[in-house]
Amino acid sequence: MNDKTRVELIRRANELFNNGQIEKAAEVYEKTAYKDGLMRVGDYYFYDKRLPLNALKYYRLSGRNDMVQQIHERMIYALALWIKAGDSTDTPVAKVKLPPLKVSPKLKMAAEEILKKQE
């Protein structure tokens, strides 16, 4: 893609973005590798829509490693709170019932042998 075509596409994508057509603008920003536009889309999802997982993609594409790191830290924090809430008897947490685990007989025998050796 030549520079003139890229500039025209970016201008069109900016118009789409400003008119609220974020998805279409994001497609063009991706095709043209326009980092500022990708960052704007990430900001839109992160701050306006409060959808950090959607924003994560655009922050990665735009090279905003600081925002990627921030989202990862928030995810870890939320996971830690979720796990901690599961340990508490005060707060009821929905439990998921899983089917019994199916283990191959060979793997089971190998695990038993390892456990016997450790005793």
Backbone as JSON, one array per atom type, in Angstrom:
{
  "sequence": "MNDKTRVELIRRANELFNNGQIEKAAEVYEKTAYKDGLMRVGDYYFYDKRLPLNALKYYRLSGRNDMVQQIHERMIYALALWIKAGDSTDTPVAKVKLPPLKVSPKLKMAAEEILKKQE",
  "N": [[0.85, -1.16, 0.0], [0.63, 2.15, -0.91], [1.83, 5.36, 0.3], [0.0, 7.47, -0.1], [-2.49, 6.21, -0.46], [-2.7, 4.95, 2.01], [-2.86, 7.16, 3.76], [-5.3, 8.27, 2.92], [-7.04, 6.18, 3.6], [-6.71, 6.15, 6.37], [-7.73, 8.67, 7.05], [-10.38, 8.29, 6.32], [-11.04, 6.26, 8.13], [-10.77, 7.67, 10.5], [-12.93, 9.41, 10.27], [-15.02, 7.54, 10.35], [-14.64, 6.58, 12.95], [-15.12, 8.9, 14.47], [-17.79, 9.21, 13.89], [-18.9, 7.23, 15.32], [-18.72, 4.65, 14.38], [-17.07, 2.38, 15.32], [-16.11, -0.27, 15.03], [-15.78, -0.59, 12.23], [-13.91, 1.4, 11.76], [-11.8, 0.41, 13.29], [-11.09, -1.87, 11.83], [-9.95, -0.74, 9.52], [-7.85, 0.69, 10.68], [-6.34, -1.45, 11.57], [-5.65, -2.69, 9.13], [-4.06, -0.72, 8.0], [-2.14, -0.45, 9.86], [-2.1, 1.65, 11.72], [-1.05, 3.08, 14.42], [-1.81, 5.11, 16.27], [-4.55, 5.31, 15.82], [-5.35, 2.72, 16.5], [-4.74, 2.79, 19.18], [-6.59, 4.7, 20.03], [-8.95, 3.26, 19.62], [-8.56, 1.23, 21.48], [-8.58, 2.8, 23.82], [-11.21, 3.68, 23.7], [-12.67, 1.29, 24.14], [-11.65, 0.61, 26.65], [-11.98, 2.84, 28.44], [-14.47, 4.15, 27.79], [-16.4, 2.1, 27.19], [-15.79, 0.27, 29.1], [-14.63, -2.29, 28.74], [-12.19, -4.09, 29.16], [-10.94, -6.41, 28.12], [-11.57, -6.38, 25.43], [-10.27, -4.05, 24.76], [-7.66, -4.78, 25.17], [-6.63, -6.19, 22.94], [-6.34, -4.13, 21.01], [-4.59, -2.41, 22.28], [-2.34, -4.03, 22.37], [-1.79, -4.27, 19.62], [-1.2, -1.62, 19.06], [1.07, -1.18, 20.44], [1.07, -0.3, 23.05], [2.33, -1.1, 25.67], [2.29, -0.42, 28.36], [-0.43, -0.14, 28.97], [-1.31, -2.7, 28.38], [0.03, -4.1, 30.37], [-1.2, -2.94, 32.62], [-3.85, -3.85, 32.33], [-3.43, -6.6, 32.57], [-2.53, -6.69, 35.23], [-4.86, -5.83, 36.55], [-6.55, -7.94, 35.91], [-5.31, -10.04, 37.29], [-5.57, -9.11, 39.89], [-8.38, -9.13, 40.15], [-8.86, -11.86, 39.84], [-7.54, -12.82, 42.1], [-9.16, -11.71, 44.12], [-11.5, -13.08, 43.58], [-10.74, -15.73, 44.06], [-10.1, -15.51, 46.76], [-12.62, -14.88, 47.79], [-13.84, -17.28, 47.39], [-12.7, -18.84, 49.36], [-13.8, -17.94, 51.69], [-16.29, -18.47, 54.15], [-18.33, -16.84, 54.65], [-19.31, -15.51, 52.39], [-21.45, -16.59, 49.95], [-20.56, -18.59, 47.23], [-20.97, -19.5, 43.91], [-20.82, -22.86, 43.11], [-19.2, -25.1, 40.94], [-19.96, -28.14, 39.51], [-17.99, -30.7, 38.46], [-17.57, -33.3, 36.02], [-16.45, -36.66, 36.8], [-12.93, -37.08, 36.71], [-11.25, -38.41, 33.96], [-8.7, -40.63, 33.64], [-5.98, -42.0, 31.96], [-5.16, -45.5, 32.17], [-2.41, -46.14, 32.05], [-1.14, -43.74, 32.68], [-2.09, -43.39, 35.26], [-0.9, -45.59, 36.54], [1.79, -44.89, 36.26], [1.88, -42.56, 37.81], [1.26, -43.61, 40.34], [3.53, -45.2, 40.74], [5.51, -43.23, 40.91], [4.7, -41.92, 43.24], [5.04, -44.01, 45.1], [7.81, -44.29, 45.02], [8.6, -41.92, 46.19], [7.94, -42.23, 48.82]],
  "CA": [[0.0, 0.0, 0.0], [1.46, 3.36, -0.97], [1.56, 6.33, 1.37], [-1.19, 8.27, -0.39], [-3.64, 5.35, -0.18], [-2.74, 4.75, 3.46], [-3.34, 8.4, 4.37], [-6.73, 8.38, 2.61], [-7.75, 5.19, 4.41], [-6.68, 6.59, 7.77], [-8.69, 9.78, 7.16], [-11.72, 7.68, 6.27], [-11.23, 5.55, 9.41], [-10.99, 8.7, 11.53], [-14.32, 9.85, 10.11], [-15.85, 6.46, 10.86], [-14.49, 6.57, 14.4], [-15.81, 10.08, 15.0], [-19.23, 9.01, 13.7], [-19.34, 6.13, 16.18], [-18.59, 3.35, 13.72], [-15.78, 1.98, 15.87], [-15.67, -1.55, 14.46], [-15.3, -0.36, 10.87], [-12.67, 2.18, 11.87], [-10.76, -0.48, 13.81], [-10.65, -2.72, 10.72], [-9.07, 0.05, 8.66], [-6.64, 0.96, 11.45], [-5.55, -2.68, 11.57], [-5.11, -2.89, 7.78], [-3.04, 0.29, 7.73], [-1.2, -0.48, 10.99], [-2.07, 3.0, 12.25], [-0.97, 2.85, 15.86], [-2.6, 6.09, 17.01], [-5.95, 4.91, 15.7], [-5.53, 1.51, 17.29], [-4.72, 3.22, 20.57], [-7.88, 5.35, 20.28], [-9.96, 2.21, 19.74], [-8.32, 0.63, 22.78], [-9.08, 3.74, 24.84], [-12.67, 3.66, 23.63], [-13.17, 0.09, 24.82], [-11.21, 0.57, 28.04], [-12.53, 3.91, 29.26], [-15.87, 4.44, 27.51], [-17.24, 0.91, 27.27], [-15.34, -0.54, 30.24], [-14.41, -3.65, 28.26], [-10.74, -4.17, 29.07], [-10.47, -7.51, 27.28], [-11.64, -5.89, 24.05], [-9.22, -3.03, 24.61], [-6.35, -5.44, 25.22], [-6.21, -6.47, 21.56], [-5.93, -2.91, 20.32], [-3.39, -1.92, 22.95], [-1.22, -4.86, 21.9], [-1.47, -3.89, 18.23], [-0.66, -0.26, 19.01], [2.35, -1.13, 21.15], [0.89, 0.32, 24.37], [2.64, -2.13, 26.65], [1.89, 0.03, 29.69], [-1.84, -0.45, 29.15], [-1.4, -4.16, 28.42], [0.46, -4.48, 31.72], [-2.24, -2.51, 33.55], [-4.99, -4.77, 32.21], [-3.01, -7.87, 33.17], [-2.53, -6.52, 36.69], [-6.25, -5.79, 37.0], [-7.09, -9.29, 35.81], [-4.74, -10.81, 38.38], [-6.21, -8.62, 41.11], [-9.76, -9.63, 40.17], [-8.78, -13.29, 40.07], [-7.19, -13.01, 43.51], [-10.37, -11.44, 44.91], [-12.44, -14.16, 43.32], [-10.24, -16.9, 44.78], [-10.25, -15.23, 48.19], [-14.04, -14.98, 48.11], [-14.17, -18.7, 47.42], [-12.2, -19.4, 50.61], [-14.59, -17.42, 52.79], [-17.57, -19.13, 54.36], [-19.33, -15.78, 54.79], [-19.87, -15.14, 51.11], [-21.77, -17.76, 49.14], [-19.98, -18.56, 45.9], [-21.52, -20.57, 43.09], [-19.9, -23.98, 42.92], [-19.37, -25.81, 39.68], [-19.74, -29.57, 39.65], [-17.32, -31.25, 37.29], [-17.68, -34.75, 35.92], [-15.24, -37.32, 37.28], [-11.78, -36.98, 35.83], [-10.88, -39.66, 33.31], [-7.26, -40.73, 33.53], [-5.6, -43.25, 31.3], [-4.57, -46.45, 33.12], [-0.95, -46.05, 32.03], [-0.78, -42.54, 33.42], [-2.39, -43.66, 36.65], [0.15, -46.49, 37.05], [3.04, -44.13, 36.34], [1.75, -41.67, 38.95], [1.36, -44.42, 41.53], [4.93, -45.59, 40.9], [6.25, -42.05, 41.39], [4.33, -41.71, 44.64], [5.67, -45.06, 45.91], [9.25, -43.99, 45.1], [8.79, -40.76, 47.07], [7.71, -42.62, 50.23]],
  "C": [[0.91, 1.24, 0.0], [1.0, 4.36, 0.08], [0.27, 7.11, 1.14], [-2.46, 7.47, -0.06], [-3.81, 5.16, 1.32], [-3.31, 5.98, 4.16], [-4.84, 8.57, 4.13], [-7.55, 7.41, 3.46], [-7.81, 5.61, 5.88], [-7.66, 7.74, 7.99], [-10.12, 9.24, 7.2], [-12.03, 6.98, 7.6], [-11.47, 6.54, 10.54], [-12.43, 9.23, 11.47], [-15.28, 8.79, 10.67], [-15.83, 6.44, 12.39], [-15.28, 7.73, 15.03], [-17.33, 9.99, 14.86], [-19.76, 7.82, 14.5], [-19.28, 4.76, 15.56], [-17.21, 2.77, 14.08], [-15.25, 0.71, 15.22], [-15.09, -1.36, 13.05], [-13.99, 0.42, 10.88], [-11.53, 1.29, 12.33], [-10.22, -1.4, 12.71], [-9.64, -1.98, 9.84], [-7.76, 0.35, 9.39], [-5.74, -0.27, 11.47], [-4.88, -2.9, 10.21], [-3.96, -1.93, 7.49], [-1.96, 0.34, 8.8], [-1.0, 0.92, 11.58], [-2.18, 2.93, 13.77], [-1.78, 3.85, 16.68], [-4.09, 5.74, 16.97], [-6.26, 3.68, 16.53], [-5.57, 1.84, 18.78], [-6.06, 3.9, 20.93], [-8.99, 4.32, 20.44], [-9.81, 1.51, 21.09], [-8.84, 1.5, 23.91], [-10.6, 3.75, 24.88], [-13.22, 2.45, 24.4], [-12.82, 0.1, 26.31], [-11.95, 1.6, 28.89], [-14.03, 4.12, 29.04], [-16.78, 3.24, 27.72], [-16.92, 0.02, 28.47], [-15.27, -2.02, 29.88], [-12.91, -3.86, 28.07], [-10.22, -5.31, 28.19], [-10.56, -7.15, 25.8], [-10.51, -4.89, 23.78], [-7.84, -3.66, 24.52], [-5.79, -5.71, 23.83], [-5.64, -5.23, 20.89], [-4.7, -2.28, 20.98], [-2.16, -2.74, 22.53], [-0.8, -4.44, 20.49], [-0.83, -2.51, 18.14], [0.68, -0.13, 19.73], [2.27, -0.46, 22.51], [1.08, -0.73, 25.46], [2.28, -1.72, 28.07], [0.43, -0.3, 29.97], [-2.07, -1.97, 29.18], [-1.04, -4.65, 29.81], [-0.6, -4.11, 32.76], [-3.44, -3.45, 33.51], [-4.64, -6.12, 32.82], [-3.04, -7.78, 34.69], [-3.94, -6.49, 37.25], [-6.88, -7.18, 36.95], [-6.58, -10.17, 36.95], [-5.37, -10.41, 39.7], [-7.63, -9.17, 41.24], [-9.78, -11.12, 40.44], [-8.45, -13.59, 41.53], [-8.38, -12.75, 44.41], [-11.38, -12.57, 44.77], [-12.03, -15.41, 44.09], [-10.42, -16.7, 46.28], [-11.71, -15.35, 48.62], [-14.48, -16.44, 48.18], [-13.72, -19.37, 48.69], [-13.07, -19.02, 51.79], [-15.9, -18.19, 52.91], [-18.69, -18.11, 54.49], [-20.05, -15.49, 53.48], [-20.19, -16.39, 50.3], [-21.23, -17.58, 47.72], [-20.57, -19.74, 45.13], [-20.46, -21.64, 42.86], [-20.23, -24.67, 41.6], [-19.07, -27.28, 39.93], [-19.17, -30.1, 38.35], [-17.53, -32.74, 37.22], [-16.39, -35.39, 36.42], [-14.13, -37.26, 36.22], [-11.44, -38.34, 35.26], [-9.37, -39.64, 33.08], [-6.92, -42.05, 32.87], [-4.94, -44.19, 32.31], [-3.05, -46.37, 33.17], [-0.47, -44.86, 32.84], [-1.01, -42.74, 34.91], [-1.33, -44.56, 37.28], [1.46, -45.74, 37.22], [3.0, -43.19, 37.55], [1.88, -42.43, 40.25], [2.79, -44.85, 41.79], [5.76, -44.41, 41.42], [5.96, -41.8, 42.84], [4.97, -42.75, 45.55], [7.15, -44.79, 46.09], [9.52, -42.84, 46.07], [8.59, -41.11, 48.54], [8.91, -43.15, 50.89]]
}
